[in-house]
Amino acid sequence: MVVAFCLSVGCLFPSTEGFSQASNRITRPPPSVEESQALAVEIAKSDGLLRPGDIIVTPRGFLMFKGVSADGYSNEFHPVPNPLNQNRAGKN
């Protein structure tokens, strides 16, 4: 966007030339399924309401929240076996 000013006395109003062309917004395509899943997992893993023992589900499996790590910033998670897979293994 270019704004031009007149330097003569009494002319300090910006020019509106080029505003109509510059107002078109750049659009980004919607995120892919993988990008959406990765974002959802990161949001869930960094949720400030997590308590020790809470379980989140990711595309790679279940994770149990252990607590805040030693750095005081990131969260620690441990993998949890899927209880549905264990029940099905016993029935087959």
C-alpha positions as protocol buffer text, in pm:
chain_id: "A"
residue {
  index: 1
  type: MET
  ca { x: 0 y: 0 z: 0 }
}
residue {
  index: 2
  type: VAL
  ca { x: 147 y: 333 z: -104 }
}
residue {
  index: 3
  type: VAL
  ca { x: 45 y: 653 z: 69 }
}
residue {
  index: 4
  type: ALA
  ca { x: 154 y: 976 z: -97 }
}
residue {
  index: 5
  type: PHE
  ca { x: 159 y: 1314 z: 74 }
}
residue {
  index: 6
  type: CYS
  ca { x: 159 y: 1652 z: -95 }
}
residue {
  index: 7
  type: LEU
  ca { x: 436 y: 1880 z: 32 }
}
residue {
  index: 8
  type: SER
  ca { x: 268 y: 2208 z: -56 }
}
residue {
  index: 9
  type: VAL
  ca { x: 115 y: 2420 z: 218 }
}
residue {
  index: 10
  type: GLY
  ca { x: -223 y: 2296 z: 340 }
}
residue {
  index: 11
  type: CYS
  ca { x: -210 y: 1961 z: 159 }
}
residue {
  index: 12
  type: LEU
  ca { x: -138 y: 1689 z: 416 }
}
residue {
  index: 13
  type: PHE
  ca { x: -412 y: 1440 z: 331 }
}
residue {
  index: 14
  type: PRO
  ca { x: -307 y: 1093 z: 220 }
}
residue {
  index: 15
  type: SER
  ca { x: -386 y: 986 z: -132 }
}
residue {
  index: 16
  type: THR
  ca { x: -643 y: 709 z: -167 }
}
residue {
  index: 17
  type: GLU
  ca { x: -498 y: 594 z: -496 }
}
residue {
  index: 18
  type: GLY
  ca { x: -420 y: 222 z: -487 }
}
residue {
  index: 19
  type: PHE
  ca { x: -630 y: 140 z: -180 }
}
residue {
  index: 20
  type: SER
  ca { x: -890 y: -55 z: -378 }
}
residue {
  index: 21
  type: GLN
  ca { x: -624 y: -281 z: -526 }
}
residue {
  index: 22
  type: ALA
  ca { x: -439 y: -327 z: -196 }
}
residue {
  index: 23
  type: SER
  ca { x: -753 y: -422 z: -2 }
}
residue {
  index: 24
  type: ASN
  ca { x: -767 y: -772 z: -151 }
}
residue {
  index: 25
  type: ARG
  ca { x: -659 y: -1010 z: 123 }
}
residue {
  index: 26
  type: ILE
  ca { x: -420 y: -1292 z: 63 }
}
residue {
  index: 27
  type: THR
  ca { x: -605 y: -1615 z: 126 }
}
residue {
  index: 28
  type: ARG
  ca { x: -442 y: -1933 z: 246 }
}
residue {
  index: 29
  type: PRO
  ca { x: -585 y: -2271 z: 160 }
}
residue {
  index: 30
  type: PRO
  ca { x: -743 y: -2456 z: 453 }
}
residue {
  index: 31
  type: PRO
  ca { x: -507 y: -2685 z: 647 }
}
residue {
  index: 32
  type: SER
  ca { x: -476 y: -3048 z: 549 }
}
residue {
  index: 33
  type: VAL
  ca { x: -610 y: -3324 z: 775 }
}
residue {
  index: 34
  type: GLU
  ca { x: -259 y: -3397 z: 901 }
}
residue {
  index: 35
  type: GLU
  ca { x: -197 y: -3029 z: 984 }
}
residue {
  index: 36
  type: SER
  ca { x: -531 y: -3009 z: 1167 }
}
residue {
  index: 37
  type: GLN
  ca { x: -454 y: -3322 z: 1370 }
}
residue {
  index: 38
  type: ALA
  ca { x: -106 y: -3199 z: 1462 }
}
residue {
  index: 39
  type: LEU
  ca { x: -246 y: -2865 z: 1575 }
}
residue {
  index: 40
  type: ALA
  ca { x: -519 y: -3033 z: 1782 }
}
residue {
  index: 41
  type: VAL
  ca { x: -262 y: -3259 z: 1953 }
}
residue {
  index: 42
  type: GLU
  ca { x: -38 y: -2962 z: 2037 }
}
residue {
  index: 43
  type: ILE
  ca { x: -331 y: -2769 z: 2180 }
}
residue {
  index: 44
  type: ALA
  ca { x: -434 y: -3069 z: 2394 }
}
residue {
  index: 45
  type: LYS
  ca { x: -77 y: -3130 z: 2514 }
}
residue {
  index: 46
  type: SER
  ca { x: -31 y: -2769 z: 2621 }
}
residue {
  index: 47
  type: ASP
  ca { x: -372 y: -2730 z: 2789 }
}
residue {
  index: 48
  type: GLY
  ca { x: -333 y: -2549 z: 3120 }
}
residue {
  index: 49
  type: LEU
  ca { x: -624 y: -2740 z: 3274 }
}
residue {
  index: 50
  type: LEU
  ca { x: -452 y: -3082 z: 3256 }
}
residue {
  index: 51
  type: ARG
  ca { x: -412 y: -3261 z: 3588 }
}
residue {
  index: 52
  type: PRO
  ca { x: -185 y: -3559 z: 3661 }
}
residue {
  index: 53
  type: GLY
  ca { x: -359 y: -3874 z: 3541 }
}
residue {
  index: 54
  type: ASP
  ca { x: -555 y: -3704 z: 3260 }
}
residue {
  index: 55
  type: ILE
  ca { x: -542 y: -3895 z: 2932 }
}
residue {
  index: 56
  type: ILE
  ca { x: -537 y: -3740 z: 2585 }
}
residue {
  index: 57
  type: VAL
  ca { x: -588 y: -3925 z: 2258 }
}
residue {
  index: 58
  type: THR
  ca { x: -350 y: -3869 z: 1967 }
}
residue {
  index: 59
  type: PRO
  ca { x: -322 y: -4034 z: 1626 }
}
residue {
  index: 60
  type: ARG
  ca { x: -30 y: -4232 z: 1773 }
}
residue {
  index: 61
  type: GLY
  ca { x: -217 y: -4355 z: 2080 }
}
residue {
  index: 62
  type: PHE
  ca { x: -316 y: -4259 z: 2432 }
}
residue {
  index: 63
  type: LEU
  ca { x: -94 y: -4037 z: 2650 }
}
residue {
  index: 64
  type: MET
  ca { x: -126 y: -3987 z: 3025 }
}
residue {
  index: 65
  type: PHE
  ca { x: -28 y: -3650 z: 3171 }
}
residue {
  index: 66
  type: LYS
  ca { x: 236 y: -3690 z: 3441 }
}
residue {
  index: 67
  type: GLY
  ca { x: 293 y: -3323 z: 3520 }
}
residue {
  index: 68
  type: VAL
  ca { x: 506 y: -3027 z: 3427 }
}
residue {
  index: 69
  type: SER
  ca { x: 862 y: -3125 z: 3332 }
}
residue {
  index: 70
  type: ALA
  ca { x: 1172 y: -3004 z: 3516 }
}
residue {
  index: 71
  type: ASP
  ca { x: 1213 y: -2707 z: 3282 }
}
residue {
  index: 72
  type: GLY
  ca { x: 883 y: -2569 z: 3417 }
}
residue {
  index: 73
  type: TYR
  ca { x: 751 y: -2502 z: 3072 }
}
residue {
  index: 74
  type: SER
  ca { x: 669 y: -2824 z: 2889 }
}
residue {
  index: 75
  type: ASN
  ca { x: 444 y: -3108 z: 2999 }
}
residue {
  index: 76
  type: GLU
  ca { x: 543 y: -3472 z: 3050 }
}
residue {
  index: 77
  type: PHE
  ca { x: 335 y: -3755 z: 2909 }
}
residue {
  index: 78
  type: HIS
  ca { x: 366 y: -4131 z: 2924 }
}
residue {
  index: 79
  type: PRO
  ca { x: 211 y: -4374 z: 2673 }
}
residue {
  index: 80
  type: VAL
  ca { x: -90 y: -4573 z: 2789 }
}
residue {
  index: 81
  type: PRO
  ca { x: -195 y: -4900 z: 2623 }
}
residue {
  index: 82
  type: ASN
  ca { x: -530 y: -4891 z: 2449 }
}
residue {
  index: 83
  type: PRO
  ca { x: -773 y: -5089 z: 2668 }
}
residue {
  index: 84
  type: LEU
  ca { x: -989 y: -5176 z: 2366 }
}
residue {
  index: 85
  type: ASN
  ca { x: -700 y: -5354 z: 2195 }
}
residue {
  index: 86
  type: GLN
  ca { x: -631 y: -5561 z: 2508 }
}
residue {
  index: 87
  type: ASN
  ca { x: -995 y: -5673 z: 2533 }
}
residue {
  index: 88
  type: ARG
  ca { x: -1009 y: -5773 z: 2169 }
}
residue {
  index: 89
  type: ALA
  ca { x: -688 y: -5974 z: 2193 }
}
residue {
  index: 90
  type: GLY
  ca { x: -839 y: -6189 z: 2467 }
}
residue {
  index: 91
  type: LYS
  ca { x: -1157 y: -6262 z: 2267 }
}
residue {
  index: 92
  type: ASN
  ca { x: -984 y: -6373 z: 1946 }
}
